[in-house]
Amino acid sequence: MEVFVKAAVVNFSNWTFPEDSVVGDLLTRFGVGSSQDFYVVRNGRLVVRDEPLQHGAVYHLETRLCGGKGGFGSMLRALGAQIEKTTNREACRDLSGRRLRDVNHEKEMAEWLKKQAEREAEKEQRRLERLQRKLQEPKHQFSDPEYQQQCHNLSERLEDSVIKGLQVSSSGQVKTDDTSATKRPSSDHSEQPHKKKMMMMMGATAGLSWTCSRCPQWTSWRLWVWTP
């Protein structure tokens, strides 16, 4: 009886066994007395030592590997608890192979371009509203009847005083103080010119300008009175 054997240390080869041989004889031929380190597989199925060999069959001699300490299931459960379920599918692809992220960006860009004209119109409207607010007159109003009455009375007294001063200056009748009689007489009137003294009417500061509503011809003037 001829069988085919394949192992990690032996290439694919054909061996001849007696008709009543079993799988244990195959292991003995390889020098393996115990099946703890090796096992035999035929057609993807594990065979035992007492199973008879079949003519023309292919047997695979595999080595056994040491198992782990376990705990792999608990590790998977721990990792699963740490992983959060996400609803973000942008990294996925559609049926055409495109990223959903790119497709969504194109849609957003199209919507943004559609609303560009509306944004420009709103911007122009806000600019016009700002200009209108700047052009409007201020709403602040100052209302003080007592202050307005004082200003009115002051302007009337000022006009009356200016008119009286103009009348006196035009007629040449200027009243002088009584102290003018006590002035020291001049020794020579012909040689020394008369000294002119300047007197400001109204007791105001020299150089002030007024505008009289009762005298249109005196639009802007300065009131000075000269006496010899």
C-alpha positions as MATLAB code, in Angstrom:
seq = 'MEVFVKAAVVNFSNWTFPEDSVVGDLLTRFGVGSSQDFYVVRNGRLVVRDEPLQHGAVYHLETRLCGGKGGFGSMLRALGAQIEKTTNREACRDLSGRRLRDVNHEKEMAEWLKKQAEREAEKEQRRLERLQRKLQEPKHQFSDPEYQQQCHNLSERLEDSVIKGLQVSSSGQVKTDDTSATKRPSSDHSEQPHKKKMMMMMGATAGLSWTCSRCPQWTSWRLWVWTP';
ca = [
       0.000    0.000    0.000;
       1.381    3.372   -1.015;
       0.478    6.698    0.715;
       1.652   10.281    0.310;
       3.053   12.161    3.306;
       3.750   15.874    3.766;
       5.364   17.344    6.875;
       7.166   20.502    7.917;
      10.540   18.759    7.953;
       9.856   16.435    5.007;
       8.885   17.405    1.508;
       5.943   15.833   -0.285;
       6.877   12.138   -0.765;
       5.286    8.695   -1.202;
       5.828    5.896    1.263;
       4.967    2.205    1.116;
       3.278    0.413    4.033;
       1.801   -3.077    4.527;
      -1.897   -3.559    3.867;
      -2.917   -3.663    7.543;
      -0.937   -0.562    8.590;
      -2.510    2.183   10.731;
      -1.782    5.885   11.345;
       0.369    4.949   14.331;
       2.760    3.174   11.977;
       3.152    6.426   10.063;
       4.124    8.266   13.228;
       6.543    5.482   14.146;
       8.182    5.741   10.701;
       8.853    9.433   11.487;
      10.277    8.538   14.876;
       7.341    9.969   16.830;
       6.295    7.614   19.556;
       3.640    9.871   21.123;
       0.933   11.990   19.572;
       1.324   14.820   22.136;
       3.725   16.770   19.898;
       2.338   15.837   16.455;
      -1.026   15.078   14.889;
      -2.080   13.736   11.490;
      -4.630   15.359    9.155;
      -6.228   13.758    6.060;
      -8.450   15.756    3.737;
      -8.568   18.509    6.376;
      -9.812   16.102    9.058;
      -7.933   14.951   12.157;
      -7.289   11.211   12.234;
      -6.466    9.058   15.265;
      -3.603    6.622   15.691;
      -5.756    3.489   15.325;
      -7.311    4.480   12.006;
      -6.052    2.288    9.117;
      -4.123    3.882    6.299;
      -5.834    4.283    2.919;
      -4.052    3.549   -0.325;
      -3.201    6.679   -2.327;
      -4.327    9.063    0.436;
      -2.398   12.211    1.408;
      -1.489   12.610    5.078;
      -0.225   15.867    6.629;
       1.943   15.618    9.704;
       1.529   18.813   11.809;
       3.204   19.874   15.025;
       1.192   20.883   18.041;
       1.542   24.428   19.468;
       1.347   25.398   23.096;
      -1.828   27.195   24.004;
      -2.070   30.606   25.716;
      -3.111   31.404   29.230;
      -6.628   32.412   28.156;
      -8.476   35.624   28.933;
      -8.802   36.647   25.319;
     -12.580   36.921   25.572;
     -12.426   39.200   28.591;
      -9.879   41.366   26.779;
     -12.226   41.716   23.816;
     -15.077   42.710   26.101;
     -12.904   45.356   27.771;
     -11.890   46.794   24.412;
     -15.490   46.809   23.254;
     -16.519   48.856   26.272;
     -13.867   51.472   25.448;
     -14.856   51.796   21.809;
     -17.569   54.415   21.310;
     -20.180   53.974   18.664;
     -19.910   56.730   16.094;
     -22.370   58.040   13.552;
     -19.737   59.727   11.396;
     -19.771   57.962    8.053;
     -17.816   60.529    6.058;
     -14.801   58.226    5.786;
     -16.959   55.615    4.046;
     -17.270   55.349    0.281;
     -20.322   55.272   -1.913;
     -21.001   52.792   -4.722;
     -18.879   54.824   -7.140;
     -15.873   54.677   -4.810;
     -15.942   58.326   -3.712;
     -15.570   59.405   -0.113;
     -18.786   60.611    1.476;
     -16.768   63.494    2.923;
     -15.998   64.808   -0.570;
     -19.598   64.390   -1.697;
     -20.896   66.330    1.310;
     -18.354   69.106    0.754;
     -19.496   69.502   -2.845;
     -23.120   69.788   -1.718;
     -22.222   72.406    0.890;
     -20.248   74.412   -1.677;
     -23.175   74.372   -4.095;
     -25.547   75.622   -1.376;
     -23.076   78.351   -0.393;
     -22.800   79.581   -3.985;
     -26.597   79.692   -4.311;
     -26.875   81.968   -1.257;
     -23.972   84.233   -2.259;
     -26.276   86.768   -3.951;
     -28.539   86.908   -0.893;
     -25.561   87.561    1.381;
     -24.346   90.389   -0.856;
     -27.815   91.979   -0.845;
     -28.050   91.753    2.953;
     -24.590   93.300    3.307;
     -25.545   96.226    1.054;
     -28.804   96.705    2.977;
     -26.935   96.888    6.284;
     -24.526   99.438    4.808;
     -27.386  101.664    3.633;
     -29.051  101.440    7.040;
     -25.838  102.558    8.736;
     -25.576  105.534    6.388;
     -29.188  106.511    7.050;
     -28.631  106.372   10.800;
     -25.590  108.622   10.454;
     -27.487  111.145    8.304;
     -30.414  111.435   10.696;
     -30.545  114.463   12.988;
     -29.636  113.838   16.597;
     -32.629  113.176   18.801;
     -31.118  114.993   21.780;
     -33.066  118.171   22.645;
     -32.035  120.737   25.228;
     -35.024  122.440   26.840;
     -34.532  124.823   29.788;
     -37.068  127.702   29.844;
     -35.221  129.598   32.584;
     -31.935  129.502   30.699;
     -33.621  130.557   27.455;
     -35.303  133.507   29.216;
     -31.975  134.628   30.679;
     -30.340  134.504   27.266;
     -33.192  136.539   25.765;
     -33.000  139.203   28.487;
     -29.228  139.395   28.200;
     -29.386  139.951   24.451;
     -31.979  142.733   24.873;
     -29.905  144.525   27.505;
     -26.830  144.200   25.360;
     -28.566  145.716   22.331;
     -29.942  148.619   24.394;
     -26.530  149.342   25.848;
     -24.889  149.275   22.431;
     -27.478  151.654   20.965;
     -27.019  154.113   23.822;
     -23.263  153.988   23.383;
     -23.597  154.702   19.670;
     -25.885  157.638   20.292;
     -23.508  159.163   22.832;
     -20.470  158.692   20.579;
     -22.246  160.230   17.570;
     -23.467  163.346   19.481;
     -20.091  163.940   21.141;
     -21.624  164.164   24.578;
     -19.552  161.932   26.768;
     -19.930  162.124   30.481;
     -16.727  162.269   32.413;
     -16.102  161.616   36.059;
     -15.878  164.378   38.635;
     -12.213  163.670   39.057;
     -11.490  165.283   35.706;
     -11.760  168.728   37.383;
      -8.849  167.944   39.667;
      -6.447  167.246   36.842;
      -3.173  169.163   36.945;
      -3.287  171.995   34.372;
      -0.793  171.826   31.619;
       1.904  174.534   31.522;
       1.976  174.836   27.767;
      -1.127  173.811   25.864;
       0.280  174.794   22.507;
       3.409  172.636   22.716;
       2.038  169.556   24.431;
      -0.785  167.755   22.623;
      -3.813  166.725   24.491;
      -3.555  163.204   25.805;
      -6.378  161.073   24.741;
      -7.825  158.655   27.167;
      -9.620  155.565   26.162;
     -12.712  154.488   27.986;
     -14.688  151.335   27.273;
     -18.423  151.582   27.639;
     -20.501  148.936   29.369;
     -17.607  147.932   31.584;
     -16.833  145.121   29.151;
     -13.441  143.989   27.951;
     -11.911  146.052   25.160;
     -12.088  144.617   21.690;
     -15.446  142.825   21.982;
     -17.611  142.712   18.871;
     -21.408  142.914   18.734;
     -24.093  142.749   16.084;
     -27.094  144.991   16.606;
     -30.446  143.891   15.243;
     -31.882  147.409   15.553;
     -29.079  149.034   13.554;
     -28.609  147.165   10.279;
     -25.827  149.491    9.154;
     -23.698  148.376   12.110;
     -23.232  144.765   11.215;
     -19.928  144.269   12.979;
     -18.112  146.891   14.994;
     -15.985  147.551   18.023;
     -17.081  150.199   20.499;
     -14.386  152.619   21.595;
     -14.903  156.092   23.133;
     -12.149  158.666   22.990;
     -12.069  161.790   25.186;
      -9.584  164.712   25.036;
];
